[in-house]
Amino acid sequence: MQTTSAPDVERSAAPSTFLTVQALRAIAALMVVAYHAFDMWALRVKPGDYWTNGAAGVDIFFVISGFVMVVSAQRLVGQPSSWSIFMRHRIVRIVPLYWLLSTLKLILVVFFAGLALRSSLNADYILRSYLFFPVVDTAGHFRPLLPVGWTLTYEFMFYLLFALALALRVEVLRVVIPAFALIGGLALLRGGDWPEWTILFSTIVFEFLFGVVLAKLILRGWSMSPVVAGGAIVLGFALLLTVPEGSENLRVIAWGIPALAIVAGAVSLESQLGRWLPGWLLKLGDASYSIYLVHGFVLPILGISVAALHWSGYLAQGTTVLICLIAGALAGWLTYVGVERPTLLWMKRRGPARQRQVA
């Protein structure tokens, strides 16, 4: 099999669809929901320190993204305009739901400002949010109108580099390694007096590279033994759930490497573990993008309700987080079934036949 160029031949040593990756998508999305549930508690119910490691679900997503792009791009090799097919599919997959929910968030900010603590109605901020440009919210954080959309800015940067490799018919690593090395270097040099948009420079981009390299190894027949793979998953989650992020530029080490261990262990166990994964977890994996985008609409409502009830204490906090997980997952699943999936099917039917073949 091939990835980005005809000379770069991979052996078909792995399936084109990994159920273990679907399960990890669900887990990563729920980790992010949990993180925002604790954040919501601190913002709206009881100020104080809270568990932030759920944010590492994003790091799992980034490693998965690098992995999946390599695996799925194999089907584009030899097709005319492979780079445009690739980008069209990524736009169809990402943009419609993001724009729809960003518009909903904009409406809510206009009419229910109390539900939005950090968003701005500045026209430039709103436009950049829709276009996936780096933006800073009123608290000084890298957050667009739909706050979780900051990760999509990195995703699209990675997609553009991947498309460039396809257009040039060169090995994708020849494009992403120097590009990410430059971004990582600038991240280490970036000072407080740099322009606002340079907040985009971050070493977190190396997590996409982790996924790309892992996919190439798996496609060439490499895998961990079951014992080592299981240990990598357990140790990876133990580290992700307990080790603090540290400084922003250390995140790729503190969370990125454990995320890589988890994904590598999971895909190595695909043949042993895939068929035993529960259906509900795989369904949540299908809906992970919707869960990721839509849970931010649910949690503030729950937070306001809990604050009005004057709940406090660890039991109340734990119960609230559990309710947030269930409500966020349910809202995401309903959004996937009612909006995301029908939209994807409609847009794919309207595309050229060769573009419909790309997963």
N, C-alpha and C positions, 0 to 999 in steps of 0.2 A: 504493500500500500504506500501511498505518497501523501506528503503533507502539503508543502507549498511549492514545490518545484519538481519537475519530472525526474531530475537526477537523484533526488533525495528519496530513496525507496525504503519503505518500512515493511516488515513482515506482518501479515495479519495474525498477530498473536493475541488479540484482544477483541472483545465484542464492540460494536458501534454504539451500543447503549449500555450504560452502567447503572444498574439498580442501586448499587451502593452509593453512587454519586447523587441519585435522586433522594435517597434517605438523608444524606449529609446536607443537601439543600434544605430539607425540612428542619433539621436540627439547627442549622445555622440561622435560619429565619426565626425560629423560636428563641434562640439565644438573644437575638437582637430585640425581639419583643420583650423578653425578660429584662434586658438592660434598660429599655425605655420605661418599663413599668417601675423599676426602682428609681429611675430619674424622675418620673412623674410623681412618685411618692415624696421625694425630696423637694420638688418644686411646689407642689400643691397641698401636701398634707403635713409633713413634718420635716423641716430642713435638717440636714446633717449628711454625714458621709454615707455612701451606699455602694453596693456591689456593682462594679463597672465592667467586669470581665465578659459579660454577655456581648459587649461590643466586638469581641473577637470573632463573632459569627461572620462579620464582614471579611476577616482574613481568610476564613474557610471559603467564602464565596469567591474571593479573588484567585485563590489557588485553583479552585474548580473551574473558573472562567478560562484561565490559561490552558488547563487540561482539555476542556470540552472544545475550545476553538480548534485545537490541533486535530482532535479526533474527528470532528464534524467537517473540517475543511478538506479531508481526504477526498470526499466526493466531488470537490470542485476542480481537482487536478485535471487538466486537459480541456476543460470547458472554456468556451469563449467568454471574455469579460468576467473571469472568475472573481476579480476583486469587487466589481459592481454587484454581482450576485450576492457575495458575502455581505457587503455593506447594506444592500437592500434588505436582506433577511434580518440583520441585526437591528435595523431601524424599525422594521415591522414588528419585531419581537419586543423592543424596548419603548419606543416613542409613544404610540397611541395611548396606552394606559397611563404613562407618566404625564402626558399632556392633559389627559382627562382629569386625573386626580389633582394636578397642579391647578387647573382651572377651578375645581371644586374648593381647593384650599384658598384660592384667591377670593372666591365668593364668601367663604366663611370668615376670612380676615376682614372683609369689607363690612359684613353685617353682624358678625359676632366676634369682635376684636378681643374679648375676654378669653376666648379659647386659644388664641395664638399669642404666645409670650415673646417670641423673638423675630417674627416675620416683619417685613417692611413693605409698604405700598409704593416705594420709589420705583418709577418706570424702568430705569436702567437695571435695577435689581431684579425686577420681574422678568424683563426680556432676557437677561443673562441666565436666569433660572430655567426658562423654557429652552434655551439653546445649549444647555449643559456647559456653560462657561463657569469658571471659578468665581464664586461670589461670597461675600462675608455678611453675616446677619448683624442685627443690632447689638448682639453680645460679642461680636468680633470673631465668631467661629465660621469655618468653611461650611456654610449651610445655605442652600437655595430656598426658594419658596416652599417646596416640599422637602423638608430637612434631610430625609434619607437620600435624596437625590445627589448628594455630594459624591457618593460612590460611583454614580453613573458617569460623572465627569471623567473619572479615571478609566471606567470601562470603555467609554467612547475613544479616549486617547489610545488605549490598547487596540481597539478595533481598527482605528485608522492606521496604526503601525502594521497590524496584521494584513490589512488590505493593501498596504504599500508593498509588503513582501510578495503578496499574490500578484500584484500588477507588474512587479519587476521580475517575477519568476525566480526568486532567490529564496534560500533557506530563511525561515522566519527569524531564527536566532541572529542572523547577520544584521537584521534591522532592529530587533528589540534590545539586544545586548548593548550596543552603543547608545541607543536612545535612552534607555533606562539608566545607564551609567552616567550620562550627562545630567539627567533629572536628579538622580541620587546625589551626585556631586554638588549640584546647585542647592539641593535641600540642606546639605551640611554647611554650605557657605551663607545661606540666606539670613539676612539680618532684619531687624524690625523696621528699618527705613526703606526696605525694598517695596516696590509697587504692590498693591493689594492682590492683584491677580497671581503673583508669584507664590501665593499660598498653595498653588497646585503642586509645587515642587515637594516631593515626599519620597522617602525610601520605600514606602508601602508598595510602589509599583513593582518592586522586585518579586512580590508574591505572584504576579502574573507569570513572570519568568520561571518561578518554581513549577507552576502548573504546566507550562510548555515543555520544560525539560522532562518532567515526570511522564507526560503523555508520550514523548518520543521514546523513552526507555520502555514503557509498557508496550508500545506498538512494535518494538523490536524484540519482545519476548521476555524482558526482565520483569521479575516480581519478587517480593519478599516471601519467605517461607511462612506458612500459617502462624507459627508461634511468634516469629519476629513481627509479622504484620499485626497480630493481635496486641502484642506488647506496644507497638508504635501507636496504635489507636488509644489504648488505655493511658499510656504516658502522655501522649499529645493532649488528650482532654484534661488530664490531671494538671498539666501545665497551663493550658488555656483558662481553666476555671479558677486558678489560684494565683498565678504569677501576675503582678501588676504590669501595666503597659510600659511604665517608665517614661522616658522622654519620647517625643513623637518619632524621632529618627531611630529609636531603638525598638519600635513596635515590630518591625520586620524580623527582628531576632526573638523578642519576647513572645510574640504571638504568631508571626509568620512561619517560623520553623516548626513549631508544634502543629500548626494548621497543615503544613506540608506532610508531616508525619502521619496525621490523621487521614488525609486523602490518599497518600501512598499506601497506607495499610488497608484502607477500605477497598481500593481498586485491586489490590493484590488478592483480596479475599472474595472477589466477585463471584467466582465459580462455586465457592463453598457457602457464601453468605447470602448472595443475591436472592435465591429462591425462598429463603426463610424470612425475608423482611416482611413485616406486616403491611397489608394493603393500605391501611389508613395512613401509615407513615409515607408510603410512596405517593398517595394522593396529596398529602400536604407538600411533598416535594414538587409535584406538578404545580401546585398553587403557591410555591415559595415566593415568586416575584410579587404576586398580588398581596400575599401576607406582608412582605417587606414594605410595600408601598402604602397599604391601606391601614395598617394597625395604628398609625399615628393619628387617625381620625377617631378611633375608638377610645384610646387611653385617656385623653383629656376629659372626655365625658365621664369616665369611671373615676378619674381623679377628683373632679368637682363633686361628684356624688359622695365619694368617701369622705372628702373634707366636710361636706355638709352634715354627715352623720357623726362627725367628731370621733372617728375610730382612731385608735393609737395602739402602740405596742407591737411586738414582733408577730403575734398571732394575726392581728389585723393586717399587718404588712404582708405576711406570707399568703394570707387568704386573698388579698387584693392582687398580688402578683399572679397567683394561680388563676383568678378570674380574668385578668388581663391576657394571660396566655390562651385561655379557652376562647375568649371573645375575639382576640386578634386573629387566631387561627380560623375561627368560624367566619369572621368578616372577610378574611382573605380568600377562603374557599368559596364563599358565595360570590365574591368579586370575580374569581377565576372562572367559575361556572357560568355566571350571568353576563360577564363583560369581556374578560381577557380572552378566553378560549373562542367564543363566537367571533370576536374581532379578528383574531389571528386566522381563523378558518376563512372568513370572508375576504381578508386581504390576500391570503395565499391563493385563493381561487381566482382572484383578479390578476395575479402575476403570471409571467410567461411560464410555460410548462417546465422548462429546465430549472427555473428558480423555485418551483414548488417542491422539487426533489430535495432541497437542502433542509435539514432538520434544524 
